[in-house]
């Protein structure tokens, strides 16, 4: 996804860093889209272990 240009425009945004970075949030949303999660609230029903580890998040 990174090679396709998903994160190329991150410099255009001002984002106050919190626990998660903007790139982590965008990657999480992109994976949710690929996994066909219907709404962001339903992500809690998915198994977060492997997905979270693969994108560098310890918890989702």
C-alpha distances in whole Angstrom, upper triangle without the diagonal:
4,5,5,7,6,8,11,13,14,17,19,19,22,21,24,22,23,22,18,17,15,11,12,13,10,8,11,12,8,9,13,12,11,14,16,18,20,21,19,23,22,20,23,24,21,21,19,20,17,14,16,16,13,11,15,17,20,21,19
4,5,5,5,6,8,11,12,14,16,17,20,19,22,20,22,21,17,15,13,10,12,13,11,9,12,13,11,12,15,15,14,17,19,20,23,23,21,25,25,22,25,26,23,23,21,21,19,16,16,17,13,11,14,16,20,21,20
4,5,7,9,9,13,14,16,18,20,22,22,25,24,25,25,21,19,17,13,15,17,14,12,16,17,13,15,18,17,16,19,21,23,25,26,25,28,28,25,28,29,26,26,24,24,21,19,20,20,16,15,17,20,24,25,24
4,6,8,9,12,14,16,17,19,22,22,25,24,26,26,22,19,17,14,16,17,13,12,16,15,12,14,17,15,14,18,19,21,23,24,23,27,26,24,27,28,25,26,24,25,22,19,21,21,18,16,19,21,25,26,24
4,5,5,8,10,13,14,15,19,19,22,21,23,24,20,17,15,12,14,15,12,12,15,15,12,15,17,16,16,19,21,22,24,24,23,26,26,24,27,29,26,27,24,26,23,20,21,22,19,16,19,21,24,25,23
4,6,8,9,12,13,14,17,17,20,19,21,21,17,14,12,9,11,12,8,8,12,11,9,12,14,13,13,17,18,19,20,20,19,23,23,21,24,25,23,24,21,23,21,18,18,19,16,14,16,18,22,22,20
4,6,6,9,10,11,14,14,17,16,18,18,15,12,9,7,10,11,8,9,12,12,11,14,16,16,16,19,21,21,23,22,20,23,24,22,24,26,24,25,22,23,21,18,18,19,16,13,15,17,21,21,20
4,6,8,9,11,14,15,18,18,20,21,18,15,12,10,13,14,11,12,16,16,14,17,19,19,19,22,24,24,26,25,23,27,28,25,28,30,28,28,26,27,25,22,22,22,20,17,19,20,24,25,23
4,5,6,8,11,12,16,16,19,21,17,14,11,10,14,14,11,13,16,16,15,18,20,19,20,23,24,24,25,24,22,26,27,25,28,30,28,29,27,28,27,23,23,24,22,19,20,21,25,25,23
4,5,6,9,9,13,13,15,17,14,10,8,7,11,11,10,12,15,15,15,18,19,19,21,23,24,24,25,23,21,25,26,24,26,29,27,28,25,26,25,22,21,22,20,17,18,19,22,23,21
4,6,8,10,13,13,17,19,16,13,10,11,14,15,13,16,18,18,18,21,23,23,24,27,28,28,29,27,25,28,30,27,30,32,31,31,28,29,28,25,24,25,23,20,20,21,25,25,24
4,7,10,13,15,18,20,18,14,12,12,16,16,14,17,19,19,19,22,23,23,25,27,28,27,28,26,24,27,29,28,30,33,31,32,29,31,30,27,26,27,26,22,23,23,27,27,25
4,6,10,12,15,17,15,12,9,11,14,13,13,16,18,17,18,21,22,22,24,26,27,26,26,24,22,25,27,25,27,30,29,30,27,29,29,25,24,26,25,21,21,21,25,24,23
4,7,9,12,16,14,11,10,12,15,14,14,18,19,19,20,23,24,24,26,28,29,28,28,25,23,25,28,26,28,31,30,31,28,30,30,26,24,26,26,22,22,21,24,24,23
4,6,9,12,11,8,7,10,12,11,12,16,17,17,18,21,21,22,25,26,27,25,26,23,20,23,25,23,25,28,27,28,25,26,27,24,21,23,23,19,19,18,21,21,19
4,6,10,10,9,9,12,13,13,15,17,18,18,21,23,23,24,27,28,29,27,27,24,21,23,26,24,25,28,28,28,25,26,27,24,22,23,24,20,19,18,20,20,19
4,7,7,6,8,11,11,11,14,16,16,17,20,21,22,24,26,26,28,26,27,24,21,22,25,22,23,27,26,26,22,23,24,22,19,20,21,17,16,15,17,17,16
4,5,7,9,12,11,11,14,16,15,17,20,21,21,23,25,25,27,24,26,23,19,20,23,20,20,24,24,24,20,21,22,20,17,19,20,17,15,13,14,14,14
4,7,10,12,10,10,14,15,14,16,19,19,19,22,24,24,25,23,25,22,18,19,21,18,18,22,21,21,17,18,19,17,14,15,17,14,12,10,11,11,11
4,7,8,6,7,10,11,10,13,15,16,16,19,20,21,22,20,22,19,16,17,19,16,17,20,19,19,15,16,17,15,12,14,15,11,10,8,10,10,10
4,5,5,6,9,10,11,13,14,16,17,19,20,21,23,21,23,21,17,19,21,18,19,23,21,21,18,19,19,16,14,15,15,11,11,10,13,13,13
4,5,5,6,9,10,11,12,14,15,17,18,20,21,20,21,19,16,19,20,18,20,23,21,22,19,20,20,17,15,17,16,12,13,12,15,15,14
4,5,5,6,8,10,10,12,14,15,16,18,20,19,21,19,17,20,21,18,20,23,21,21,18,19,18,15,13,15,13,10,11,11,15,15,14
4,6,5,6,9,10,11,12,14,15,16,18,17,19,18,15,17,18,15,17,19,17,17,14,15,15,12,10,11,11,7,8,8,11,11,10
4,5,5,6,9,10,11,12,14,15,16,15,17,15,11,14,16,13,15,18,16,17,14,16,16,13,11,14,13,10,11,10,13,12,10
4,5,5,6,9,10,11,12,14,15,14,16,15,12,16,17,14,17,19,17,18,16,18,17,13,13,15,14,10,12,12,16,15,13
4,5,5,6,9,10,10,12,14,14,16,15,13,16,16,13,16,18,16,16,13,15,14,10,10,12,10,7,10,10,14,14,12
4,5,5,6,9,10,10,12,11,14,12,10,13,13,10,12,14,12,13,10,13,12,8,8,11,10,8,10,9,12,11,9
4,5,5,6,9,10,10,9,11,10,8,12,12,10,13,15,13,15,13,16,15,11,12,15,14,11,14,13,16,14,11
4,5,5,6,9,10,10,12,12,11,15,14,12,16,17,14,16,14,17,15,11,13,15,13,11,14,14,17,16,14
4,5,5,6,8,9,12,12,11,14,13,10,14,14,11,12,11,13,12,8,10,13,11,9,13,13,16,15,12
4,5,5,6,5,8,9,8,11,10,7,11,12,9,11,11,14,13,10,11,14,13,12,15,14,16,15,11
4,5,5,6,8,9,10,13,12,10,14,14,13,15,14,17,16,13,15,18,16,15,18,17,20,18,15
4,5,8,10,12,13,16,14,12,16,15,13,14,14,16,15,12,14,17,14,14,18,18,20,19,16
4,6,9,11,12,14,11,10,13,12,9,11,12,14,13,10,13,16,14,14,18,17,19,17,15
4,6,9,10,13,10,10,13,12,11,13,14,17,16,14,16,19,18,17,21,20,22,20,17
4,6,7,9,7,7,10,9,8,12,12,16,16,13,15,18,17,17,20,18,20,17,14
4,7,8,7,9,12,11,11,15,16,19,19,17,18,22,21,20,23,21,23,20,16
4,5,5,7,10,11,11,15,15,19,20,17,17,21,21,19,22,20,21,18,14
4,5,5,8,10,11,14,13,17,18,15,15,19,19,17,19,16,18,15,11
4,6,7,8,10,13,13,17,19,16,16,20,20,19,20,18,18,15,11
4,5,5,7,11,11,15,17,15,15,19,19,19,20,18,18,15,12
4,5,5,8,8,12,13,11,11,15,16,15,17,14,15,12,8
4,5,8,8,11,14,12,12,15,17,16,17,14,14,11,8
4,7,9,12,14,13,14,17,18,18,19,17,17,13,11
4,6,9,10,9,11,14,15,15,17,15,15,12,10
4,6,7,8,9,11,12,14,15,13,13,11,10
4,6,5,6,8,10,11,12,9,9,7,7
4,6,5,6,9,10,11,9,8,8,9
4,5,5,6,9,10,10,10,10,11
4,5,5,7,9,8,10,10,9
4,5,5,6,5,6,6,6
4,6,5,6,6,8,10
4,6,8,10,11,12
4,6,9,10,10
4,7,9,10
4,6,7
4,7
4
